[in-house]
């Protein structure tokens, strides 16, 4: 499997915005992203806006985002080729 890229919180927010998420709240260094699903449900993710995210944090974000976006679409953005 390819190696997980080193990403900042802002880079992750940019990646997720490609899939329809937008920042709707921020408290301190954490941003909440939200989008409405086709069925009208709110899909929410919390992203730390740190300069560099730990690998475990990135994996957790990827796992949570894969509940809403197919993993096949997310992997090219999070993993180095």
N, C-alpha and C positions, 0 to 999 in steps of 0.2 A: 504494500500500500504506500502511496506517496506520503511525504512528510507534511505535517501540519504547518502552514505558513505562520510567521510571526506577524500579528496584526494589532493595530491600536483599536480602541473602542470606536473612534470616529470612522475608521475603515470598515469595521463590522456594520456600523449604522448605514454607511454608504452601500454596502453589499445588500443588506436587507431591504433598503429602500427600492432596489431593483425589483423586488418581489412584492411591492405594494405597501410596505410598512413605512410609517412616518412617526417622528417624535411627537408625542402629545403631552409629555410631562418630563420634568427633570427636577431631581432633588439632590443637591450636592453633586457628586461625581457620577451619579447613575441616571441614565435616560430610560424612559419607558416608551417603547415603540408599539404602535397599534395599527391594525388594519381590520376591515370588515370582511368576513368570508362571504362566499356566494350565498350561503344560507342566512346571512345577516348576523352571525355570531361575531363577537369581538375576539380577536386573537392578539394577545399581549406578550411582549418579551421585554425583559429588563437587561440593559447593557451597561456595564461600567465604562465610563469614558476615560479610561486610563491610557497613558502613552503606549504601553505595551501590555497586552493581556497574557496571563499565564496559559500554558497549554491546557491545563485542566479546566480553566474557565472557558477557553475557546471550545473545548469538546462539549462542555455543558451547554453552551449557547447553541452549538450545532445540533445537539440532541434535542433541545427544546424547540428550535426552529424547524426541525424535521417533522414535528407534529403537524405543522401548518404548510410546509413547502416540501415537495418531494426531495429526498436526500440526493438523488441523481443530479438535481439542479443546484444544490448547495455545495456539493463536494468540489467542483472545479474552482469555486470561489475561495474555499477554505484550505485546500491542499495544493502544494506546489506540484507542478507537472514534471 
